C-alpha cells in the first residue's frame, strides 16, 4: 500500500503564477481598474469572483470594483464595458471560443487578462496571466479547485495592498521614438471602415485612432489588424493566439 502524499493542488509553479497575477491585479486596482469576471460555461464562478472582491469577508479589507458579465453575447458585452487599464478575469476551459476571442482582443482595448481553468492549457500567450490546474477531471470546476485559486488571488492581492511600495511601477519611457522607424506594431480593433477619402477608425490601447487600411483591403467593424505608424499592415484572426 502506497503511503506517498498526494500532489498538492497548488504546486510551486502555480504559486508563483498566483503571486505574479496578484501583484499585477493590485497595481491595476490601485490605478483605478475595474475587474470584469467571465465564466460562460460556469456562470456562478463569474458571480463568485465578483462578490469575492466587492464584498470582502475579512474586516478591514477594502472593497474592490468587480462586475460579473454574463449572457450569450460575451464579446460585445466586454467591448462596451471595459476601459483601458481594466482587468478581465475568465474562468473557462481552454477551448472556450468566446473567452479566447475576448482574450485575443484585449490588447486593443488596453485590458489586462487572467485565465483560470483546468485540463488542456490555452496556447502560450493567450492571456497575460494563466492560473491553471493540469488535472483534466471534468468535475473539477464543481469541486472547489477554482474557488481556491481565485480566493488565494484575492488574499494575495490584499497582501500587496499592505505593502504600498509594491504598487508603484517604473514610469513609462518618455524618450521620443519615431514610430515610422521603430518596430512598433499594435493590435487594433476596427470601429468603422474607410469611406471615400476618410480612413478607417480603430480602437487601440491608446484610444480611437485613424488607420490607413489600404494594404489589408476592405475591413469591417470588429476586425483585428496590426497597426504600424498609422498603417494597418496585416489582419489578425481573432480566434487564433
PyMOL commands that set and color helices and strands:
alter all, ss='L'
color gray80, all
select helices_A, chain A and resi 12-30+43-54+74-81+97-109+140-142+145-161+164-167
alter helices_A, ss='H'
color red, helices_A
select strands_A, chain A and resi 35-38+66-68+87-91+112-118+129-133+186-192+200-204+207-211+224-228+231-236
alter strands_A, ss='S'
color yellow, strands_A
deselect
rebuild
show_as cartoon
